[in-house]
Structure formats: C-alpha cells, structure tokens
Amino acid sequence: RQAARTKQAVVSTQSTGVGAVFGRNISGTPQPPCRINPVPRQIPEKKWFMEPSFIMFTGGILPFGSVFIEMYFIFTSFWAYKIYYVYGFMLLVYLILLVVTVCITIVSIYFLLNSEDYRWQWTSFLSAASTGFYIYLYAIYYFIFKTKMYGLFQTVFYFANMFVFSLGFGIMCGTFGYLACRLFIYKIYATVKID
C-alpha cells in the first residue's frame, strides 16, 4: 500500500511539473481575429430577455429537452438496478445533445453580440452548462416520484451522486458551448475589415 501511494505521488508530481513547463512554454498570447480597442466601451441598455443572466438560465432548456427521455433510462439503470442495453441509441442522443447545445449557444451569443454586449465568454459557457442544472432538477423529480428510497443515508448518497453527475454534465456541455462560440466568433470577426 505504501509503495503504491509513493508511486502515485512521484508520478503525479512529475506529471504536474512537465505539464506546467509545457503549458507555460507552448501556449502563447491569444491573437484576436481583428484589431480591438483596449478601452472597453459602455454596454447600452437592452431588453430583459437579452441580459446575460436570462440567456444563461434559459440556454440549457432545449439541450435538456433533447436528452430527458434518455435520462429516465440512465437513472433507472443507476438506481433501480436495471441493465441498460441500448448504447447505440445513447450515442445518437449524445450527438443530438452536442448539436443542440452548440446551436443554441451560438444563437444566444449572436443575439448577445447584436445587442452590443461583448461579454460572451462566461455567458457562452454558463448558457450551455445550465443543462446540468435542469438535469439536477430532473434528478429531484426522479427521487420523489420514481424511487422508493428513504432514510438520511440513501437521500444524501443519491443527491451527492446526482450533484456530481449534473456538475460533470454541465461542465461538458459548457465546454462544448464555449469552444463552438469561440470558433464562431473568430470566424465572423476574421472577415471584418477595419480601415
């Protein structure tokens, strides 16, 4: 046991050091696709539905809608000890989730940029990551109406696992949304001609 922990500590320390050296030396400064003003401009007043907080909250509804039927079967295999067989269909649902997440996030950020709000980075990530919030709400519904769990230990175990699952799901969707928006913004602003 002690030897395994020592090996893990040595490998982790060396990997961290090598990763830090590569990360510091390989990554450069980000190059914007066009010339930008170093002084940020004032963001004009906009309607309530164009605010980043509203976009972040509602951006996950459609991606969640594309997977919530499959979530029932996944939760049933986790908590009701049923065997899950349809992995091909789950892959298809996953691909649909990615396409819907990317499209919704790009459209949301396009509307945000049209309202002259340049704060797209966290809005794109959190807009897509809010899917995890809706997954957690579904987990609460599933616990109340579909499981027969009771007691403090089972309840804490269920909600802790579902929190970690929803957080991971949200980070995955947020990453895809951010990367898609970054590519989209670099493409549209690369064609801007500034004299």
C-alpha positions in Angstrom: 0.0 0.0 0.0 2.7 2.5 0.9 4.6 1.7 -2.3 1.5 2.3 -4.4 1.0 5.7 -2.7 4.6 6.6 -3.2 4.5 5.7 -6.9 1.3 7.7 -7.3 2.9 10.8 -5.6 6.0 10.6 -7.7 4.1 10.2 -11.0 1.6 12.9 -10.1 4.4 15.4 -9.1 6.4 14.7 -12.3 3.3 14.9 -14.5 2.4 18.2 -12.9 5.9 19.6 -13.4 6.0 18.5 -17.0 2.5 19.8 -17.7 3.4 23.2 -16.2 6.5 23.5 -18.3 4.7 22.6 -21.5 1.8 24.8 -20.7 3.9 27.8 -20.0 6.2 27.4 -23.0 3.8 26.2 -25.6 0.8 28.4 -25.0 1.2 31.9 -26.5 -0.8 35.1 -26.1 -4.2 34.9 -27.7 -4.4 36.6 -31.0 -7.8 38.3 -31.6 -9.1 37.9 -35.2 -9.2 41.7 -35.7 -7.9 44.8 -34.1 -9.7 45.7 -30.9 -9.9 48.8 -28.7 -8.1 48.4 -25.4 -10.7 50.5 -23.7 -14.0 48.6 -23.3 -17.0 50.5 -24.4 -20.1 51.0 -22.4 -22.8 48.4 -22.9 -26.1 50.0 -23.9 -29.4 49.3 -22.2 -31.2 46.3 -23.6 -34.4 44.4 -23.0 -34.7 42.0 -20.1 -34.6 38.9 -22.3 -31.2 40.0 -23.8 -29.5 40.1 -20.4 -26.7 37.6 -19.9 -28.3 36.2 -16.8 -31.5 35.4 -18.6 -29.6 33.8 -21.5 -27.5 31.7 -19.0 -30.6 30.5 -17.3 -32.6 29.6 -20.4 -29.8 28.3 -22.6 -30.0 24.8 -21.1 -33.7 24.1 -21.6 -33.5 22.8 -25.2 -30.4 20.7 -24.7 -32.1 19.1 -21.6 -35.2 18.6 -23.7 -33.1 16.6 -26.2 -31.9 14.1 -23.5 -34.5 14.0 -20.7 -36.2 10.8 -22.0 -32.9 9.0 -22.1 -32.2 10.3 -18.6 -35.0 8.2 -17.3 -33.4 5.0 -18.6 -29.9 6.1 -17.3 -31.3 6.9 -13.9 -33.2 3.6 -13.8 -30.1 1.7 -14.6 -28.2 3.6 -11.8 -30.8 3.4 -9.1 -33.2 0.6 -9.9 -30.6 -2.0 -10.9 -32.0 -2.5 -14.4 -29.5 -3.3 -17.1 -29.0 -0.7 -19.8 -28.7 -2.2 -23.3 -29.2 0.5 -25.9 -25.7 2.1 -26.1 -26.1 2.9 -29.8 -29.2 4.9 -29.1 -27.4 6.6 -26.2 -24.6 7.6 -28.6 -27.2 9.1 -31.0 -28.8 11.0 -28.2 -25.3 12.3 -27.1 -24.6 13.5 -30.6 -28.0 15.2 -30.8 -27.2 16.8 -27.4 -23.9 18.2 -28.8 -25.5 19.6 -31.9 -28.4 21.2 -30.0 -26.0 22.6 -27.3 -23.7 24.1 -29.9 -26.5 25.6 -32.0 -28.4 27.1 -29.0 -25.2 28.6 -27.6 -24.1 30.1 -30.9 -27.6 31.7 -31.5 -27.7 33.0 -27.9 -24.3 34.6 -28.2 -25.1 36.0 -31.6 -28.1 37.8 -30.1 -25.9 39.0 -27.2 -23.4 40.4 -29.6 -26.1 42.0 -31.7 -27.2 43.9 -28.6 -23.7 45.3 -28.4 -22.7 43.2 -25.3 -19.2 41.9 -25.7 -19.2 39.7 -22.5 -19.7 36.4 -24.4 -17.1 34.1 -22.7 -18.8 33.2 -19.4 -22.2 33.7 -21.0 -21.5 31.0 -23.6 -20.1 28.6 -21.0 -22.8 29.1 -18.4 -25.6 29.1 -21.0 -24.7 25.6 -22.1 -23.7 24.5 -18.6 -27.2 25.3 -17.3 -28.2 22.0 -18.8 -26.6 20.4 -15.7 -29.0 22.5 -13.5 -32.0 21.1 -15.4 -30.6 17.5 -15.1 -30.4 18.1 -11.3 -34.0 19.3 -11.2 -35.0 16.1 -13.1 -33.0 14.1 -10.5 -35.1 15.7 -7.8 -38.3 14.8 -9.6 -37.0 11.2 -10.2 -36.1 10.8 -6.5 -39.6 12.0 -5.3 -41.8 10.1 -7.8 -39.8 7.2 -9.2 -37.6 5.8 -6.4 -38.6 4.2 -3.1 -35.5 5.5 -1.3 -35.9 6.7 2.3 -33.6 7.5 5.2 -30.8 10.0 5.6 -28.0 7.9 4.2 -29.8 7.0 1.0 -31.0 10.5 0.4 -27.6 12.1 0.9 -25.9 9.4 -1.2 -28.4 9.9 -4.1 -28.3 13.7 -4.1 -24.5 13.8 -3.7 -24.1 11.4 -6.7 -26.6 13.3 -8.8 -24.9 16.6 -7.9 -21.6 15.3 -9.2 -23.2 13.8 -12.3 -25.1 17.1 -13.0 -21.9 19.1 -12.4 -19.9 16.9 -14.8 -22.7 17.1 -17.4 -22.8 20.8 -17.1 -19.1 21.2 -17.4 -19.1 19.0 -20.5 -21.9 21.0 -22.2 -20.4 24.3 -21.2 -17.1 23.4 -22.7 -18.7 22.4 -26.0 -20.7 25.6 -26.0 -17.7 27.8 -25.2 -15.5 26.2 -27.8 -18.2 26.4 -30.5 -18.8 30.1 -29.7 -15.2 30.9 -29.8 -14.8 29.3 -33.2 -17.9 31.1 -34.4 -16.7 34.5 -33.1 -13.3 34.1 -34.6 -14.8 33.2 -38.0 -17.2 36.1 -38.1 -14.7 38.7 -36.8 -11.9 37.4 -39.1 -13.8 38.8 -42.0 -14.2 42.3 -40.5 -12.3 44.9 -42.5 -11.2 47.9 -40.4 -9.7 50.8 -42.2 
